[in-house]
Amino acid sequence: MSQILEELPDQTLQKMARDGDRAAEETLILRYSRAVRSCARPLFLAGGDSEDLTQEGFLGLLDAIREYRPDRDAAFATFAQVCIRNRLRSAVRSAGREKHAVLNAALSWERDHVEPAAAAPLGPEELLIAREDWAEELGRMEENLSPLEREILEHYLRGLSYREIAQATHRSAKSVDNAVQRIRKKLARP
């Protein structure tokens, strides 16, 4: 039965899941799990757990499954991406509130993913300043990270799992985890 579900298009699975079919819902969750992780990976909450953001992304995916309407002329994949990113942005904003002091230092490795959706477009001067700031940030990363850490960060930001990064870099998963922890500490420093 799961083989049959895996072959169904997203819209069909979404309708089945919305109507209460748990197997269809699980199939969609598995199908989009890499997208959720990819959206959550660039975000980093100092003092927090990266799995917390991933879970928020999955909650956004569940919202998409329950609220998608095909009559609105958007593909399910597009709607799911929007719901996931909105949920992650909300989690980052919430973490910045005073009552979440431990999570106060929300940091994105890709700044464009945490900008509020309603932000006004940047003018030429602001865009130039933003690009210069980002170039400066990239330069700081270049200086502070070892070649191995830069390679692991690149794979990590592409959404690869620790096991996939370990295979790509010919390292152990523990070595990859240690490198990611060092990267987080180095990039969290002002």
C-alpha positions as CSV (number, residue, x, y, z in Angstrom):
1,M,0.0,0.0,0.0
2,S,2.8,2.5,0.9
3,Q,4.4,1.8,-2.5
4,I,1.1,2.8,-4.2
5,L,1.0,6.0,-2.0
6,E,4.5,6.9,-2.9
7,E,3.5,7.1,-6.6
8,L,0.6,9.4,-6.1
9,P,0.9,13.1,-6.8
10,D,1.1,15.6,-3.9
11,Q,-2.4,17.0,-4.4
12,T,-4.0,13.6,-4.2
13,L,-2.0,12.7,-1.1
14,Q,-2.9,16.0,0.5
15,K,-6.6,15.5,-0.1
16,M,-6.4,12.0,1.3
17,A,-4.5,13.3,4.4
18,R,-6.9,16.2,4.9
19,D,-9.7,13.6,4.9
20,G,-8.0,11.6,7.7
21,D,-5.8,9.1,5.9
22,R,-2.7,8.9,8.2
23,A,-0.7,6.8,5.7
24,A,-1.1,9.6,3.1
25,E,-0.1,12.2,5.6
26,E,3.0,10.2,6.6
27,T,3.9,9.8,2.9
28,L,3.8,13.5,2.4
29,I,5.8,14.2,5.5
30,L,8.5,11.7,4.3
31,R,8.4,13.2,0.8
32,Y,9.0,16.8,2.2
33,S,11.3,16.0,5.1
34,R,14.4,17.0,3.2
35,A,12.7,20.3,2.2
36,V,11.9,21.0,5.9
37,R,15.5,20.3,7.0
38,S,16.8,22.4,4.2
39,C,14.7,25.4,5.2
40,A,15.6,24.9,8.9
41,R,19.3,24.3,8.5
42,P,20.4,27.9,7.6
43,L,18.8,29.1,10.9
44,F,20.7,28.8,14.1
45,L,19.5,29.6,17.6
46,A,22.4,30.2,19.9
47,G,21.7,28.1,23.1
48,G,18.9,26.3,21.3
49,D,18.7,22.9,19.6
50,S,18.6,22.7,15.8
51,E,16.0,20.0,16.1
52,D,13.6,22.6,17.7
53,L,13.6,24.5,14.4
54,T,13.2,21.3,12.4
55,Q,10.2,20.4,14.4
56,E,8.7,23.9,13.8
57,G,9.3,23.3,10.1
58,F,7.4,20.0,10.3
59,L,4.6,21.8,12.0
60,G,4.5,24.2,9.1
61,L,4.3,21.3,6.7
62,L,1.4,19.8,8.7
63,D,-0.3,23.2,8.4
64,A,0.2,23.1,4.7
65,I,-1.2,19.6,4.5
66,R,-4.3,20.6,6.4
67,E,-4.9,24.0,4.7
68,Y,-3.9,23.6,1.1
69,R,-6.6,24.4,-1.4
70,P,-5.9,23.5,-5.1
71,D,-8.4,26.1,-6.3
72,R,-6.0,28.9,-5.4
73,D,-3.7,28.2,-8.4
74,A,-0.6,27.3,-6.4
75,A,1.2,23.9,-6.5
76,F,1.2,22.1,-3.2
77,A,5.0,22.1,-3.1
78,T,5.0,26.0,-3.4
79,F,2.4,26.3,-0.7
80,A,4.3,23.9,1.6
81,Q,7.5,25.8,1.2
82,V,5.7,29.1,2.2
83,C,4.1,27.5,5.2
84,I,7.4,25.9,6.4
85,R,9.3,29.2,6.0
86,N,6.6,31.2,7.7
87,R,6.5,28.8,10.6
88,L,10.3,29.0,10.9
89,R,10.2,32.9,10.8
90,S,7.6,32.9,13.5
91,A,9.7,30.6,15.7
92,V,12.8,32.9,15.2
93,R,10.8,36.0,16.0
94,S,9.3,34.3,19.0
95,A,12.7,33.2,20.2
96,G,13.8,36.9,20.2
97,R,11.2,37.9,22.7
98,E,12.2,38.7,26.3
99,K,10.6,35.6,27.8
100,H,12.8,33.4,25.7
101,A,16.1,34.8,27.0
102,V,18.1,31.6,26.2
103,L,17.0,31.8,22.5
104,N,17.6,35.5,22.2
105,A,20.6,35.2,19.8
106,A,18.8,33.9,16.7
107,L,21.3,33.8,13.9
108,S,20.8,32.9,10.3
109,W,23.5,31.5,8.0
110,E,21.4,32.8,5.1
111,R,19.9,36.1,6.1
112,D,17.2,36.2,3.4
113,H,15.4,33.3,5.0
114,V,14.6,35.2,8.2
115,E,13.5,38.5,6.8
116,P,9.9,39.3,7.6
117,A,7.7,38.6,4.6
118,A,6.1,42.1,4.7
119,A,9.5,43.9,4.6
120,A,9.7,46.6,2.0
121,P,12.0,46.0,-0.9
122,L,15.5,47.4,-0.5
123,G,16.5,50.5,-2.4
124,P,19.8,50.6,-4.3
125,E,21.7,52.0,-1.3
126,E,20.3,49.5,1.2
127,L,20.9,46.7,-1.2
128,L,24.6,47.7,-1.7
129,I,25.0,48.0,2.1
130,A,23.4,44.6,2.7
131,R,25.7,43.1,0.1
132,E,28.7,44.6,1.7
133,D,27.6,43.4,5.1
134,W,27.1,39.9,3.8
135,A,30.5,40.0,2.0
136,E,32.1,41.1,5.3
137,E,30.3,38.2,7.1
138,L,31.4,35.7,4.5
139,G,35.0,37.0,4.9
140,R,34.7,36.5,8.7
141,M,33.6,33.0,8.1
142,E,36.5,32.4,5.7
143,E,39.0,33.6,8.3
144,N,37.5,31.7,11.3
145,L,36.7,28.4,9.7
146,S,39.2,25.7,8.7
147,P,39.0,24.3,5.2
148,L,37.2,21.2,6.6
149,E,34.8,23.3,8.5
150,R,34.0,25.4,5.4
151,E,33.4,22.2,3.3
152,I,31.2,20.8,6.0
153,L,29.2,24.0,6.3
154,E,28.7,24.1,2.6
155,H,27.2,20.6,2.6
156,Y,25.2,21.4,5.8
157,L,23.6,24.4,4.2
158,R,22.7,22.3,1.2
159,G,20.5,20.2,3.5
160,L,22.7,17.1,3.7
161,S,22.4,14.9,6.8
162,Y,25.4,14.2,8.9
163,R,25.7,10.7,7.4
164,E,25.7,12.2,3.9
165,I,28.2,14.8,4.8
166,A,30.4,12.1,6.4
167,Q,30.3,10.1,3.1
168,A,31.1,13.2,1.0
169,T,34.0,14.2,3.2
170,H,35.3,10.7,4.0
171,R,34.9,11.4,7.7
172,S,32.9,9.8,10.5
173,A,29.5,11.1,11.4
174,K,30.9,12.0,14.9
175,S,33.7,14.0,13.2
176,V,31.1,15.9,11.2
177,D,29.0,16.6,14.3
178,N,32.1,17.9,16.1
179,A,32.9,20.2,13.2
180,V,29.3,21.5,13.1
181,Q,29.5,22.2,16.8
182,R,32.8,24.1,16.3
183,I,31.3,26.1,13.4
184,R,28.3,27.1,15.5
185,K,30.5,28.3,18.3
186,K,32.8,30.2,15.9
187,L,29.9,31.9,14.1
188,A,27.9,32.7,17.2
189,R,30.8,34.9,18.5
190,P,30.4,38.6,17.7
